[in-house]
Amino acid sequence: MKKVMIVAAVAALAATAAQAGALVDPIVEPEIIVEQSSSSSNAGIIVPLIFLALVGVGVFCAVNTTIC
């Protein structure tokens, strides 16, 4: 009789431990993703320099019509 009660107690404890925590959804924190942008500072300065060079050539050609 004593063995049956010990087995029943162990089975009851094992059954409750197996079901613990199944009623509530787990809290999952969102993963933070850091995206590194490429540093393209050269493109930011090249386009205005080309534009200024073209304007300079245009002004030079407008003033000196014999060369252009």
trRosetta pair geometry for C-beta under 8 A, 3 or more apart (Angstrom, degrees):
i j d omega theta_ij theta_ji phi_ij phi_ji
1 4 5.8 -53 -152 32 34 112
1 5 6.6 30 153 -16 65 105
2 5 5.9 -56 -152 36 33 109
2 6 6.5 32 152 -18 66 106
3 6 5.7 -54 -147 37 33 111
3 7 6.2 32 155 -17 66 106
4 7 5.8 -54 -146 39 30 110
4 8 6.2 31 153 -19 64 108
5 8 5.6 -52 -143 38 31 113
5 9 6.3 33 155 -20 64 105
6 9 5.8 -53 -146 36 30 110
6 10 6.3 28 155 -16 64 107
7 10 5.8 -55 -145 38 30 109
7 11 6.2 30 155 -19 64 108
8 11 5.7 -55 -144 38 29 111
8 12 6.3 30 155 -21 64 106
9 12 5.7 -53 -146 35 30 111
9 13 6.4 26 156 -15 64 107
10 13 5.9 -57 -147 39 30 108
10 14 6.2 29 155 -18 65 109
11 14 5.7 -56 -143 39 30 110
11 15 6.2 31 157 -22 64 108
12 15 5.9 -54 -145 34 28 111
12 16 6.6 21 159 -13 63 106
13 16 6.2 -57 -147 38 30 104
13 17 6.3 26 157 -17 64 111
14 17 5.9 -58 -144 38 30 109
14 18 6.4 31 157 -23 64 108
15 18 5.9 -55 -149 32 29 111
15 19 6.8 10 159 -5 62 111
16 19 6.1 -67 -148 45 33 101
16 20 6.6 55 152 -52 66 95
17 20 5.7 -31 -149 -4 36 120
19 22 5.6 -75 -169 14 61 128
21 24 6.9 -70 -159 45 56 91
40 43 4.6 -1 156 20 107 115
40 44 6.9 123 115 -20 75 90
41 44 5.4 -53 -156 34 45 118
41 45 6.8 28 154 -9 72 106
42 45 6.3 -70 -154 43 33 98
42 46 5.8 33 157 -29 72 113
43 46 5.7 -50 -129 32 33 112
43 47 6.7 33 175 -20 64 104
44 47 7.3 -53 -151 26 19 104
44 48 8.0 5 157 1 50 108
45 48 6.4 -63 -157 43 39 103
45 49 6.2 37 152 -20 71 113
46 49 5.7 -63 -150 39 31 111
46 50 6.3 31 156 -20 68 105
47 50 5.9 -53 -147 34 30 110
47 51 6.5 31 154 -19 63 106
48 51 5.4 -54 -147 38 36 115
48 52 6.2 35 155 -19 68 104
49 52 5.7 -52 -145 37 32 109
49 53 6.3 35 153 -21 64 104
50 53 5.6 -53 -148 35 32 113
50 54 6.4 31 154 -18 65 105
51 54 5.8 -56 -150 36 31 110
51 55 6.4 29 153 -17 65 106
52 55 5.6 -53 -145 38 34 111
52 56 6.2 38 153 -22 65 106
53 56 5.6 -53 -147 36 31 114
53 57 6.4 31 153 -18 65 103
54 57 5.7 -50 -146 36 32 110
54 58 6.3 35 152 -20 63 106
55 58 5.5 -54 -149 37 32 114
55 59 6.3 31 154 -17 66 105
56 59 5.8 -53 -145 37 31 108
56 60 6.1 32 154 -19 64 108
57 60 5.6 -54 -144 39 31 113
57 61 6.2 28 157 -17 65 108
57 68 8.0 126 174 -102 83 131
58 61 5.9 -57 -145 39 28 107
58 62 6.3 28 155 -21 63 107
59 62 5.6 -54 -147 34 31 112
59 63 6.4 23 157 -14 65 107
60 63 6.1 -60 -148 39 29 104
60 64 6.1 -22 170 30 68 106
60 67 7.8 -50 147 75 99 131
60 68 7.2 130 110 -46 83 127
61 64 6.8 -70 -123 65 26 73
61 65 7.3 66 175 -101 60 48
61 67 7.3 -121 -112 81 64 91
61 68 3.4 30 -131 -28 99 170
62 65 7.7 -2 -162 -70 22 80
64 67 4.7 18 129 18 119 111
64 68 6.7 113 94 -2 81 94
65 68 6.6 -71 -139 53 36 91
